[in-house]
Amino acid sequence: MTQRILTAASKAHSSGVTVLTAAGELDYHTATELRAAVDDAAFTADGTVIDLSGLTYCDSTGLTVLVTAYQRAQAAGSPLALAGLSADLAHVFEIVGLDQLFTLSPTVEEAIRSLRR
């Protein structure tokens, strides 16, 4: 069996927005990495962007972690946007209706701008 790898990190953008970055395969075996980053992230009034441009795979467990991030952002009063979804992942979001829940942007910079509107 091939080992699945996901990296997740959080950093403050110069705009004050918290940017969480996830890269690799987001699934049952790796979701704890992103979940920990979400738990540790500062969801502030400036907003939060989750950059998914480095994801190569995302299953339903990964979607659940993203919905949990949305719920945490809502509870904190922090606007949230997702950036960099692949065409396949964007299609999954459309199928399950998550495109109605999340603000989706092609890049982190565009996601940050969307939080300012």
ZIPE-V868193 format. One record per pair of residues at least 4 apart in sequence whose C-alpha atoms are under 7 Angstrom apart, sorted by the first residue. I is the first residue (numbers start at 0). J is the second residue. D is the distance in whole Angstrom. If there is no record, write none. Layout:
i->(I,I)
j->(J,J)
d->(D,D)
//
This chain:
i->(3,3,4,4,4,5,5,5,5,5,5,5,6,6,6,6,7,7,7,7,7,7,7,8,8,8,8,9,9,9,9,9,9,10,10,10,11,11,11,11,12,12,12,15,16,16,16,17,17,17,17,18,18,18,18,19,19,19,20,20,20,21,21,21,21,21,22,22,22,23,23,23,23,24,24,24,24,25,25,25,25,25,25,26,26,26,26,26,27,30,30,30,31,32,33,34,34,35,36,37,42,42,42,42,42,43,43,44,44,44,45,46,46,46,46,47,47,47,47,48,48,48,48,48,48,48,49,49,49,50,50,50,50,51,51,51,52,52,52,52,57,58,59,60,61,62,63,64,65,66,67,68,69,69,70,71,72,72,72,72,73,78,80,80,80,80,81,81,81,81,81,82,82,82,82,82,82,83,83,83,84,84,84,85,86,87,88,89,90,91,92,92,92,93,93,97,104,104,105,106,107,108,109,110,111)
j->(24,29,23,24,29,21,22,23,24,25,29,32,21,22,23,32,19,20,21,22,32,33,36,19,20,21,36,17,18,19,20,36,40,17,18,19,15,16,17,18,16,17,18,45,45,46,47,41,46,47,48,47,48,49,50,48,49,50,49,50,51,33,50,51,53,54,51,53,54,53,54,55,56,54,55,56,57,29,30,56,57,58,61,30,57,58,60,61,60,34,60,61,35,36,37,38,64,39,40,68,46,47,72,75,77,75,77,76,77,78,77,77,78,79,114,77,78,79,80,79,80,81,82,107,110,111,80,81,82,81,82,83,107,82,83,84,82,83,84,85,61,62,63,64,65,66,67,68,69,70,71,72,73,79,74,75,76,77,78,79,77,114,101,102,103,110,101,102,103,104,110,103,104,105,106,107,110,104,105,106,88,89,105,89,90,91,92,93,94,95,96,97,98,97,98,101,109,110,109,110,111,112,113,114,115)
d->(6,7,6,6,7,7,6,4,5,6,6,7,6,5,7,7,7,5,4,7,6,5,6,6,5,7,6,7,6,4,6,7,6,6,5,7,6,6,5,6,5,6,6,6,5,5,5,7,6,5,6,6,5,6,7,6,5,6,6,5,6,7,6,6,6,6,7,4,5,6,5,5,7,6,5,5,6,6,6,6,5,7,5,5,6,5,6,5,5,6,7,6,6,6,6,6,6,6,6,6,6,6,6,6,6,7,5,6,5,7,7,5,5,6,7,7,6,5,7,6,5,6,7,7,7,7,6,5,6,6,5,6,6,6,5,6,7,4,6,7,6,7,6,6,6,6,6,6,6,6,6,6,6,7,6,6,6,5,6,6,6,6,6,5,6,6,7,6,5,6,7,6,5,5,5,5,6,6,5,5,6,6,7,6,6,6,6,6,6,6,6,5,5,6,5,6,6,5,7,6,6,6,6,6,7)
//
